[in-house]
Amino acid sequence: MVGVPLARRTKKRAQKQARPTRITAVLEYAALGWPVVPGAHPLSHGPRACSCDRVGCPDPGAHPLSPAWHMQATTDTTLLTRWWQAEPEANVILPTGRVFDVFDVPLTSGLSALTRIDAADAHSGPVAANGDRVLFYVATRGNPEDEDEWWSCQLDCDPATIDDTPGLRWHCRDSYVLAPPSTLPSGQHVSWLRPPDGRPLPDPLRILEWLAD
């Protein structure tokens, strides 16, 4: 790096170190008890936009690698390490409706709600930025001890219906989200606005009230 000022080199090195590697993040999620599964990743060169084998993939880099992701998602660190050693660029997919649900809202609405939650000194739970969307991680209503108590609502969202719900999406059972530090087709990374901090996840109905406001 001849000719590059030391301060600039130091800044670039710090920025690179600040972003966790895929496997580091994956193992941290597993330590939280959050099942993980590898996802496809966007391609910046060549005729294809996605690393999957689907021609004309409609959702580049934002879906699991395998259609059997329901069964593959795991917290087994040995298996997760093996997967990401084989596919180090694989994006990180977290199934919902098991440990947590996710409210997925437009960027402006999400940031506004987060500002009001912070101003009220309330607990937002983990919150991530995903391009033009904000994701609020909440306690799940999709995996009760008594299956008869499970309920859904018109906000439930699965990958096949995501385009039909441009406003508020509720990722519950049979759905998933793209997690930090996954890469988007734009080159941006999914990132934490409020990372998991070990506290219990907030009640979804309480967060829903903030989002509805």
N, C-alpha and C positions, 0 to 999 in steps of 0.2 A: 504494500500500500504506500509506495513511494510518492511523496508529494502531498499526501492527505494529512491535514493537521491532526495532531494527537487528540485534541478535544473532540473532533468529529469522529475519529475512530472509536474513542471511548464511548461516545453517545450511541453509535451504531451497535457496539458490543452490548451495551446496557439494554438497548431496546430488544435485541435478539434474545438476551437472557430473560427479559421480563415476560416473554410469551412462552408458556409451558409447552413442552413437546407433547405430541399426541399420547404417547404411552404414559408419560407422567400424569397427565390429566385423567386418563383411563383408570389408572391404578388408584388415584385419589377418589374417583367416583366409586370404585369397587369397595374402597375402605369405608365409604359412607353407607354401603349396602345397596347401592344403585346398580342394577344390572346394566351391562353395556354390550353393544354389538357393533362390528365394523360397518362403516358406510362407504359408499362410492365417493370419489372426490372429483372435482371439476378438472378438466384438462384445458390448458391455455394454448396448446399448440396442436396442430393436426386437424383433421376433418371432424373429429368427434368432440363433443362438449363434456362428456362424462366418461369416467373410467370403467363403467359397466359395459356389458356386451349388448345392450339394447340400442338398436339403431334409432336415432332421433329421440333419445331419452327426454321425456317432458320435464324432468326435475333434476337436472345435472348436479351430482354431488350432494344430494339432499335425501338420499334413501338408503336403506340397508343393502349390503352386497348380496345377501342371500334372501330368497323368498321365505326361507325357514327361520327368519329372524326371531319370531315369537319363541321358538324352542331354543335357539342358540344364545340368546341374551343371558349373560352370566356375570357373577362377581368373582369367578375363579381366576385368581391372578396369574397362575401358570398358563392357563389357556389364553387369557387376554394378552399376556406378554408374547406368546407364540404367534397369535394373530397379527399383532402390530409389528413384530419383527419381520413377518412375511410381507406385510402391507403397511410400511411406515407412514405412508401418505393417506391412509384410510381415514375418512372423517369419522366423527364420534356420534353414534346414535344411542339415545336413551329411550327405552320403551316407557310409556306412561300407563297409569292405571294400576301400577304394582306397588311402588313406594310413594309415588307422587303423581299428581295431575299437573297440567300446565295450561294457564290462560295465555293465549297468543293474541296480541292486540296490535293495531297499527302504532308506528313509532311515536307519533305526536300524542296520541291518547295514553300510551304507556308511560312516556316521560312525564306527562302532566299528572297522572295518578301517582307515580313514584314521588314526585315533588310534594304532593299533598300528604302522602303517607309519612314521608320524612318530617314534614312540618308538624305533623301531629305526634311525632315521636312514637309512631306505631311500627310494628314489625312487618316488613314487606315480604320476608323470606328471600330465597335466592331469586335474582332477576338477571336475565341475559338479554343482550342486544343481538338480533339476528337480521342484519340488513335493515329493511324498513319495518321490522316487527320487533316487539318487546315481549319476552316470555317470563311469566310469573310462575314460579314453582310453588305449589301448594299441597297440603295433605290430600291424599287420594280419597275419593268416594267410590272408587271402582273396585276395591278389593276388601270388602267387609268380611268379618268372621262368619257372618250368616249371609249366604248368597241371596236369600230372599229379601235382604235389606238393600241390595244394590239397586240404585236408581240411575236413570239417565235423564237427559233433557235435550231440548232442541239445539243447544249449543255444542253438544258432543261432536267431535270432529275426528275422522279417521283420514289417512292419507288420500283415499280415493275421492273424498268430498271436500278437500281443503279449498279448492277453487270456488266452491259454492258458498263459502263463509268468509268473505273479505273483511268483515268487522271483527267481532270477538269470537275466537275459536276456543273450545274447551277440549284439550287433548286428554282423553280418559282411556278406558280399556281399548285395546287393539289399535292404538295409535303410537306415535313416537315423535321425538323432536331432535333436531340437530343441536349438539352441545358444543361449548367452547372446548378447544380452540379450532374447531372445524373451519375449513375454508369455503367461502362462497364463490360462485362463478365470477363475481366482480373482482375477486382477489382480496376482498375484506375477510376478516375472521370473525366468527361468532365469539362474543366476549362477555364476561361477567360485568354487570353494573353493580350487582350486590352478590358476591360469591357466597357459596354455602359456608356457614360459620358454626355448624354443629348444633344450633338451636332447633327445636321442633319446627316443622313446617307449619305455616299459618293455615287456619281454617279457610277453605275455599270460598265459603259464603261471605266471610268478612272481606276478603280481597275483592270478591265480586262486587261488593257494595262500593268500594273505592273506584273500581273500574266503571261502574254504572253512573257514578257521579260525574 
